[in-house]
Structures are given as structure tokens and as C-alpha cells.
Amino acid sequence: MILHLSHSMTEISQIKLLGNIASPYTSRVQFVLNLKSIKYELIEEDFDDKSELLLTSNPLFKRVPVLLQSNKPPILESLIIIDYLEQIYPDVYKLYPYDHADQAVLKFWAYYIDTEFFPLYGRLRKTPDKEGKEVLKKQIIEKSHVLENLFVKFSNGKPYFGGDDVGYLDVVLGCFLGWTKFVGNHNNFKIFDEVRTPNLIEWSKRMLSHESLKGVIPDQEIHIDFFKWLTKARPPPKAT
Ligand SMILES: N[C@@H](CCC(=O)N[C@@H](CS)C(=O)NCC(=O)O)C(=O)O
């Protein structure tokens, strides 16, 4: 739902986002900034040589994304940044339903996606032995069923988790679509699949052609290069 821009939108162009092109959490925030028509400057972080700005604005985790505005503290963590954007610009493209209990339910699922689903991709990379990898692939497939059922429940026959248009969970899960494709290809399996998760397959296509995601989810080349970097910079333990 797109409503008229408020006066305070002029302040928004002061927003800077510390991010990285391969970072899904950065994409997540960019997606929301685009949906809310908020202008921002993206400052690309090199993880081999993190900027002073990143180290001072997120000294504990030293991670992106970080949202910066003049005379305000840095806002950290993608889900917190999204919440913040929704609170300060509630009238421009509403991500959540109005009901607080319904919001809390969506946030639970965001927590699930961030703690139970996506981390499995990293564990798959770091697990050296074949058997261990197979176990993780199974777990990813199990979780893809959970997500398929979640989609059926929330979309209620409509194209997005949010219903007729992109909502909170679309943003939360949608940012992982590039890595989902890469991890599947790299490990010879399908994470979302026409037979097992037909709704998520159709949803993925819709998401990737959505205007607000254009240019936000990078090409597979970027994932390939980032994966090479990860393998070199943070090598998995050797198989015993
Ligand atoms: N929970 C955080 C995760 C952020 C995160 O993991 N960022 C990664 C890039 S995807 C990062 O900055 N990594 C820097 C590093 O590992 O040195 C969020 O939602 O913002």
C-alpha cells in the first residue's frame, strides 16, 4: 500500500547505509528503504579492511548493515533498522499489520528465519565432511517445508506473505533469495523446489522481479566471488 510522502521525507535523504553488496542483511534494509521511497547513500564496506566508521559505529559486532543519520546514534541490526524505519515513517508503505499481536507473531517468524533457517547455510559451508553436509541439507529441506506452510498460512491465496503486496516477512525472507540459489547450486540440491515448495518457487519469481528488489539482490557472480573470499578468509575446518 503506497501512501503520500510526509514532510519529514526531506530529512530521510540524509540517511547513509553501511553495507556490503553480498550481504543479505544489507539487501533487507535496502529493500525497505526502496519500498518506503527513502533516499539513502550506500557506503560499501570491505570486510578485509573495515572502515573507521563501521568500527566506531558497531564496535561490538563490526558488522553491516548500519544505518547512519546526522545527530542520531547508529542504528544496528537489520531487523531493528527495519523496525525503526517502520516507526519513523509509518505512513509510507506499511510493512506490518496494525494489530500489535499480529506484529509480534510476524516478528517471531523473522526470529525463526534468522536463527533457525539462514544460519544452516553457513553451517553447511563450514561442515567439512560429506555426512555432516547431508544432515544439514536435510535440515534445510525440512525448514523449507516450514517456510512453505508459513507462506500458505500468511498469504492466504494471495501473491505475498503480506497478501496483495510485499510485507514484513517478504522482506525478511526475500533478502536471502540470492544466497538460497547459490547454496543450492553449489551443493547440488534444491532448497525451494517446484514439487516440495511450489508456492515459494512462484513467490521467489515474483519477489525477484519486484521493482523494489531490482538491483538489491545481486547477481550470482557476486555470491560466487564472495563465497571464494569466505573460503579464503574464513576457511572451513579440514575433514578428519
Ligand atoms: N544479525 C545481523 C547480521 C549481520 C551480518 O551478519 N552481517 C555480515 C554480512 S552478511 C557482516 O557484516 N559480516 C562482517 C564480518 O563477518 O566480518 C543483522 O541482521 O544485521
The ligand as an SDF file (V2000), in Angstrom:
LIG
                    3D

 20 19  0  0  0  0  0  0  0  0999 V2000
   22.0280  -10.1820   12.6800 N   0  0  0  0  0  0  0  0  0  0  0  0
   22.7250   -9.2360   11.8490 C   0  0  0  0  0  0  0  0  0  0  0  0
   23.6310   -9.9840   10.8990 C   0  0  0  0  0  0  0  0  0  0  0  0
   24.5480   -9.0400   10.1090 C   0  0  0  0  0  0  0  0  0  0  0  0
   25.6900   -9.7890    9.4570 C   0  0  0  0  0  0  0  0  0  0  0  0
   25.9010  -10.9940    9.6780 O   0  0  0  0  0  0  0  0  0  0  0  0
   26.4400   -9.0690    8.6270 N   0  0  0  0  0  0  0  0  0  0  0  0
   27.5850   -9.6680    7.9660 C   0  0  0  0  0  0  0  0  0  0  0  0
   27.4310   -9.5770    6.4530 C   0  0  0  0  0  0  0  0  0  0  0  0
   26.0760  -10.5330    5.8900 S   0  0  0  0  0  0  0  0  0  0  0  0
   28.8350   -8.8760    8.3000 C   0  0  0  0  0  0  0  0  0  0  0  0
   28.8190   -7.6720    8.4270 O   0  0  0  0  0  0  0  0  0  0  0  0
   29.9660   -9.5540    8.4180 N   0  0  0  0  0  0  0  0  0  0  0  0
   31.2130   -8.9340    8.6630 C   0  0  0  0  0  0  0  0  0  0  0  0
   32.2120   -9.9190    9.1010 C   0  0  0  0  0  0  0  0  0  0  0  0
   31.8540  -11.0850    9.2340 O   0  0  0  0  0  0  0  0  0  0  0  0
   33.3650   -9.5360    9.3080 O   0  0  0  0  0  0  0  0  0  0  0  0
   21.6900   -8.3680   11.1200 C   0  0  0  0  0  0  0  0  0  0  0  0
   20.5500   -8.8080   10.9680 O   0  0  0  0  0  0  0  0  0  0  0  0
   22.0140   -7.2210   10.7570 O   0  0  0  0  0  0  0  0  0  0  0  0
  1  2  1  0
  2  3  1  0
  2 18  1  0
  3  4  1  0
  4  5  1  0
  5  6  2  0
  5  7  1  0
  7  8  1  0
  8  9  1  0
  8 11  1  0
  9 10  1  0
 11 12  2  0
 11 13  1  0
 13 14  1  0
 14 15  1  0
 15 16  2  0
 15 17  1  0
 18 19  2  0
 18 20  1  0
M  END
$$$$
